[in-house]
Amino acid sequence: MISPTSNAGQPNLWEGAQSSAAEDQLSRLKEELRMRDQEDSDRCDALLVKKVVKSDLFRKAKFITSQEQLDNCGPKKSVGAFVMSKLGVEDRTSVRKQFWGDHKDLVMDTLTKHRNTVIHQMKTKFWGKSTVTVEKNKGILDAV
């Protein structure tokens, strides 16, 4: 019978293989944790961006009329600069460009959805829930 133990003075190959497998498993677990932390961080960033857009940006701007307005994050009065100043994003150019590149579409989507929600709420308040019906076939609003 062959024993996994080594002779005196020789390295034990069995222990080396076990420690290598354990190190591989540990590195995979560390990578998985890092990925989960990054996903959690991204979710938190998205929630904060949505909150700033709904509570602060919507008061100042109801529409973003061009892609240039959205892409430009440099000037102090731009949409990107406003959102990043409210969130306290670092003043380093590379960090700001990376952050804005990741979140500018979210800002646009959130602003559009929030605007549509507010318009719907205003219509409901003005007309009332029971007096506005939408006919699906005709697409016409009828006041009852």
C-alpha positions, 0 to 999 in steps of 0.5 A, a space after each residue: 500500500 502506498 502512503 501519502 506521507 513522505 519520507 524524511 526530508 522529502 516534500 509531501 505531495 499529498 499535502 501540497 495537492 490538498 493545500 493547492 485545492 484549498 487555496 484555489 477554493 479560497 480564491 474563488 470564494 474571495 472573488 465571489 464575495 468581491 463580486 457580490 459586494 460590487 453588485 450591492 454597491 451598484 444597487 445602492 448607487 442606483 437607489 441613491 441616483 434615483 432618489 436624487 433625480 426624483 427629489 432634487 433634479 426633477 424640481 429643476 429640470 423636467 426634460 432632457 432635450 438632447 443627448 448632448 445635455 446628458 453626455 456633458 458632465 463637465 460644466 458646473 450647471 450640467 445635469 451630470 455635475 448637479 447629480 454628482 454634486 448631490 451625491 458627493 462624487 469625488 472631484 477627480 475627472 476619471 472618477 466622475 467620467 466613470 460614474 456618469 458613464 455608468 449612471 447617465 442612462 439611469 438618470 434619463 430613465 428615472 426622470 422620464 418615469 417620474 415625470 410620467 407618474 406625476 402627469 398621471 397623478 395630476 390627470 387622476 386628481 383633476 378628472 378623478 378615478 371614476 370619471 376617466 375611462 380609456 377605451 382600448 379599442 379606440 384609444 379615446 378618453 371619455 369623461 363619464 
